[in-house]
Amino acid sequence: MSTFHPLRVTAVEPLTDDSVALTFAVPPELRPLYGYKPGQHIALRRHRPGADGLTAATEVRRTYSLCAPASDEPAELRVGIRGVEGGDFSSYAVKELRAGDTVDVLPPAGRFVLEPRPGRFAAVVGGSGITPVLSIAATLLTREPEARFCLVRSDRSAASTMFLEEVADLKDRFPGRFHLVTVLSREEQQSGLPSGRLDEERLGALLPSLLSVPDVDGWYLCGPLGLVEEASRALRGLGVPRARIHQEIFHVTEAPSAPAETRPHTPGGGSQTATVTANLDGRSGCWPMDDGESVLETVLRHRADAPFACKGGVCGTCRVRLVSGEVRMERNYALETDELEAGYVLACQSRPVSAAVEVDFDG
């Protein structure tokens, strides 16, 4: 089971007024453990002091995507963080973290990944959604000379656009294989596309004008929930198979009225008599669940080492295999259809429908 390691911050680089790039040094002995694929993320942890100085500190975890080209044994890790109003970790990172500070970091994880291979690939991103796609595009174009990449990015304004220099560098290095289209939702550009929000209708007209949609081998959608859902609907309307669409959600603020896909279940809810059996790091335990608890909450009461990060059904860090029993997932913005069909669920979003549930964190 992956564990946190304290890593030293070596650089805090302002990207915009409300975002920074953090760089962490990885000691030589930990570099194989922190190897990552293009598109993966890391979970960061801090302990926020109690407001009155007497209350126990609160643990805060958040996941952030790695933005540098992938490496099997990285000497450093670099992530992009945009401050969110009221954000427990993002505000701390943007306003307080300094070079020389230490942050607890989990080894990389995530399945929003493109392994370099020949072909045509494209991405639609919004805001900080550029972060994992920057790693994906840079790794692909550097390692695979027969690959092409089209990036459609949406930002509020030029001043709010993260990683401007890094994306411009890709244009300079791969002029024949990297195509960039920028749309600003709240600011007119001197040239290029008119301003405005990228919705299903607009993307449905724009994408076929940029490239041959049927010839794209993989689509990577990343950003706020609204943009990713609009882009996904546009692609499906253009006949793109679901298997070619990969997505990662940032900033889920909407109520979870209808998650994208959940495991089939019979009606029901939490029960005080329900029990959960969990296999974690080779050890198994069985515990009663308190009324209304998620599987993750029950396990954490007995096993503090259970993996989690966002607790919002977004990052997939708490993915488990459902061995037996039935659960209801309230949200799912992390698992793909094939993972659901294989029996995986998100522990943070799963509540028991049957009297007994067994999950495998190691599966």
C-alpha positions in Angstrom: 0.0 0.0 0.0 1.4 3.4 -0.9 2.3 5.7 2.0 3.0 9.4 2.3 6.6 10.6 2.3 7.7 14.2 3.2 9.1 15.9 0.2 10.9 19.3 0.2 9.4 22.1 -1.9 12.2 23.5 -4.2 10.2 26.0 -6.1 6.9 27.9 -6.0 6.4 29.6 -9.4 3.5 32.0 -9.9 1.6 31.1 -13.1 -1.2 33.6 -12.8 -2.6 35.8 -10.0 -4.3 32.8 -8.5 -2.2 29.8 -9.5 1.3 28.4 -8.9 3.5 25.5 -10.0 5.0 23.6 -7.1 8.2 21.6 -7.5 9.2 18.9 -5.1 12.6 17.2 -4.8 12.6 13.4 -4.8 15.5 11.8 -2.9 17.4 9.2 -4.9 16.1 6.3 -2.8 12.5 7.2 -3.5 12.7 7.9 -7.2 11.6 4.4 -8.4 8.6 4.7 -6.1 7.6 8.1 -7.5 7.9 7.2 -11.2 4.8 8.3 -13.1 2.9 7.9 -16.4 1.8 10.9 -18.4 -1.5 12.2 -16.9 -1.2 10.8 -13.4 -1.6 12.8 -10.2 -0.2 12.9 -6.7 -2.1 13.4 -3.4 -0.8 16.1 -1.0 -1.5 16.3 2.7 -1.3 19.0 5.3 -2.5 19.2 8.9 -4.5 22.4 9.4 -4.2 23.8 13.0 -7.4 24.1 15.0 -8.9 27.6 14.8 -8.6 28.2 18.6 -5.1 26.8 19.0 -6.5 24.0 21.2 -8.6 22.0 18.9 -6.8 19.0 17.2 -5.4 19.6 13.8 -7.5 18.6 10.8 -6.0 16.5 8.1 -6.5 17.9 4.6 -5.8 15.9 1.4 -6.0 17.0 -2.2 -4.9 15.6 -5.5 -3.0 17.6 -8.2 -1.9 16.4 -11.6 1.7 16.2 -12.6 2.5 18.6 -15.5 6.1 17.6 -16.5 6.9 14.9 -19.0 6.6 11.4 -17.5 9.6 9.8 -15.8 10.3 6.3 -14.4 12.7 7.8 -11.7 12.0 11.5 -11.4 14.4 13.7 -9.5 11.5 16.1 -9.0 7.8 16.3 -9.3 5.9 19.4 -10.6 2.2 20.2 -10.2 0.0 23.1 -11.0 -2.4 24.4 -8.4 -5.1 27.0 -8.9 -6.5 28.6 -5.8 -10.2 27.9 -5.1 -12.1 30.3 -2.9 -12.3 28.7 0.6 -10.0 25.9 -0.6 -8.3 24.3 2.4 -5.2 23.2 0.5 -5.2 25.3 -2.7 -5.3 28.6 -0.7 -2.5 27.3 1.5 -0.4 26.3 -1.5 -0.9 29.6 -3.4 -0.5 32.0 -0.5 1.6 30.3 2.2 3.9 27.6 0.8 7.5 28.6 0.2 10.6 26.9 -1.1 12.2 24.9 1.7 8.9 23.8 3.2 8.0 20.1 3.4 4.8 18.5 2.2 3.5 14.9 2.6 3.1 13.4 -0.8 1.7 10.1 -2.0 3.3 8.2 -4.9 1.6 8.9 -8.3 -1.7 7.3 -9.2 -4.5 7.7 -11.7 -5.8 6.2 -14.9 -6.2 9.3 -17.0 -3.2 8.2 -19.0 -1.9 8.1 -22.6 1.0 5.7 -23.1 3.0 7.1 -26.0 2.2 5.4 -29.3 1.7 6.3 -33.0 -1.6 8.0 -33.8 -3.7 11.1 -33.7 -4.8 12.4 -30.3 -6.8 15.4 -29.1 -7.8 17.1 -25.9 -10.4 19.6 -24.8 -9.4 21.2 -21.5 -10.7 24.1 -19.3 -8.7 26.1 -16.8 -6.4 24.0 -14.7 -7.4 21.0 -16.7 -4.4 21.8 -18.8 -2.1 20.3 -16.1 -2.3 16.6 -16.9 -2.7 17.1 -20.6 0.5 19.2 -20.7 2.3 16.1 -19.4 0.4 13.8 -21.8 1.2 16.0 -24.9 4.8 16.7 -24.0 5.6 13.0 -23.3 3.8 11.8 -26.4 5.4 14.2 -28.8 8.9 13.8 -27.4 8.8 10.0 -27.4 6.7 9.1 -30.4 7.7 10.8 -33.7 4.6 9.3 -35.5 2.1 11.0 -33.1 0.1 14.2 -33.5 -1.8 16.1 -30.9 -4.5 18.7 -31.1 -5.2 20.8 -28.0 -8.4 22.9 -27.6 -8.1 24.9 -24.4 -10.7 27.2 -22.8 -9.8 29.9 -20.2 -11.6 33.0 -18.9 -8.9 35.4 -20.1 -5.3 35.5 -21.2 -4.2 36.6 -17.8 -5.8 33.5 -16.2 -4.2 31.0 -18.5 -1.9 28.6 -16.8 1.3 27.2 -18.4 1.3 29.7 -21.3 5.1 29.3 -21.8 5.1 25.5 -21.6 2.4 25.2 -24.2 4.1 27.8 -26.5 7.2 25.7 -26.2 5.4 22.7 -27.5 4.2 24.8 -30.5 7.8 25.8 -31.2 9.3 22.3 -30.8 6.7 20.4 -32.7 5.2 22.8 -35.3 4.0 20.1 -37.6 2.6 17.8 -35.0 1.1 20.0 -32.3 -2.0 22.0 -33.1 -3.3 24.6 -30.5 -6.6 26.3 -30.4 -7.4 28.8 -27.6 -10.8 30.0 -26.7 -11.3 32.8 -24.1 -14.8 32.8 -22.5 -14.7 36.4 -21.1 -12.2 38.2 -23.3 -12.0 38.9 -27.0 -8.9 37.9 -28.9 -7.3 39.9 -31.6 -7.2 36.8 -33.8 -8.6 33.3 -33.6 -12.0 32.2 -32.4 -14.5 34.6 -30.9 -14.9 34.6 -27.2 -17.6 32.5 -25.4 -18.2 29.3 -23.5 -17.4 26.0 -25.2 -20.7 24.1 -25.0 -22.0 21.0 -26.8 -23.3 22.9 -29.8 -20.2 25.0 -30.3 -17.8 22.0 -29.9 -20.0 19.9 -32.3 -19.3 22.5 -35.0 -15.8 23.4 -34.0 -14.1 20.0 -33.7 -14.8 18.7 -37.3 -13.4 22.0 -38.6 -10.1 21.4 -36.8 -9.4 17.7 -37.6 -10.9 14.5 -38.9 -12.9 13.4 -35.9 -13.1 9.7 -36.9 -9.4 9.5 -37.3 -8.6 10.6 -33.7 -7.4 7.6 -31.7 -8.1 9.1 -28.3 -9.8 12.1 -26.8 -8.8 13.5 -23.4 -11.2 15.8 -21.6 -10.2 17.5 -18.5 -11.5 20.5 -16.5 -14.7 21.5 -14.7 -17.6 19.1 -14.7 -19.7 21.2 -17.0 -17.1 21.5 -19.8 -16.3 17.8 -19.7 -19.9 16.8 -19.9 -20.6 19.2 -22.8 -17.5 18.0 -24.7 -18.4 14.3 -24.1 -21.9 14.9 -25.4 -20.5 16.7 -28.5 -18.1 13.8 -29.2 -20.8 11.2 -28.9 -23.0 13.3 -31.2 -20.2 13.2 -33.7 -20.1 9.4 -33.5 -17.0 8.9 -31.4 -17.1 5.6 -29.6 -17.2 5.8 -25.8 -14.0 3.8 -25.5 -12.0 6.6 -27.2 -13.2 9.2 -24.8 -11.2 9.6 -21.5 -12.1 12.2 -18.9 -10.9 13.6 -15.6 -13.0 16.1 -13.7 -11.7 19.1 -11.8 -13.9 21.3 -9.5 -17.1 19.4 -9.0 -19.3 21.9 -7.3 -22.7 20.8 -8.6 -25.0 18.7 -6.6 -24.6 15.0 -7.5 -28.1 14.7 -9.0 -27.2 12.2 -11.7 -23.6 10.8 -11.7 -22.4 9.7 -15.1 -22.4 5.9 -14.5 -22.9 3.9 -11.3 -23.0 0.2 -10.5 -26.5 -1.3 -10.8 -28.2 -1.7 -7.5 -31.5 -2.4 -5.8 -33.2 0.4 -3.9 -32.0 0.8 -0.4 -29.7 2.8 1.8 -27.4 2.6 4.8 -28.2 0.3 7.8 -27.0 0.2 11.3 -26.7 -3.6 11.0 -24.6 -3.6 7.9 -21.0 -4.8 8.1 -18.1 -4.2 5.8 -15.2 -6.6 5.4 -12.1 -5.0 3.8 -8.8 -6.4 2.6 -6.1 -3.8 2.8 -2.4 -4.3 2.4 -2.8 -8.0 2.8 -4.8 -7.8 6.1 -8.5 -8.3 6.4 -11.0 -6.9 8.9 -14.7 -6.9 9.5 -16.5 -4.0 11.2 -20.1 -2.8 11.8 -21.1 0.3 9.9 -22.7 3.3 11.5 -25.9 4.5 9.9 -25.2 6.6 6.8 -21.5 5.9 6.7 -19.7 5.2 3.4 -17.5 2.1 3.1 -14.4 4.4 3.3 -15.6 6.1 6.5 -16.1 2.8 8.2 -12.7 1.4 7.1 -10.9 4.6 8.2 -12.3 4.3 11.7 -10.3 1.1 12.0 -7.6 1.4 9.4 -6.1 5.0 9.2 -3.9 3.8 6.3 -6.8 3.3 3.9 -6.1 5.3 0.7 -8.2 8.4 -0.1 -7.8 11.9 -1.3 -10.7 14.0 -2.5 -13.7 12.1 -0.9 -15.8 13.5 -3.7 -15.9 10.7 -6.3 -13.4 12.5 -8.5 -9.8 11.3 -8.1 -10.3 7.5 -7.9 -7.7 7.1 -5.1 -10.1 5.0 -3.0 -11.1 2.6 -5.8 -11.8 -0.9 -4.5 -13.1 -4.2 -6.0 -16.5 -5.2 -4.7 -16.0 -8.8 -3.7 -19.6 -9.5 -2.4 -22.7 -7.6 -1.4 -24.4 -4.6 -3.0 -23.6 -0.9 -2.7 -25.0 2.3 -3.9 -22.6 4.9 -5.3 -23.7 8.5 -4.9 -21.2 9.9 -7.3 -18.8 8.6 -9.9 -16.6 10.9 -11.9 -13.5 8.7 -11.8 -14.3 5.1 -12.9 -14.6 4.1 -16.5 -17.3 1.8 -17.8 -14.9 -1.2 -18.1 -13.9 -0.7 -14.4 -17.5 -0.7 -13.3 -18.2 -3.8 -15.3 -15.2 -5.5 -13.7 -16.7 -4.8 -10.2 -14.8 -1.7 -9.0 -16.5 1.0 -7.0 -15.4 4.1 -5.1 -15.2 3.5 -1.4 -15.8 7.1 -0.5 -19.1 7.1 -2.4 -20.4 3.6 -1.7 -23.0 2.9 0.9 -24.4 -0.6 1.6 -27.6 -1.9 0.1 -27.1 -5.4 1.4 -26.5 -6.4 5.0 -22.9 -7.3 4.4 -20.3 -5.9 2.0 -16.8 -7.1 1.2 -14.3 -4.9 -0.7 -10.7 -5.4 -1.7 -8.4 -2.4 -1.7 -5.5 -4.5 -3.1 -7.5 -6.0 -6.0 
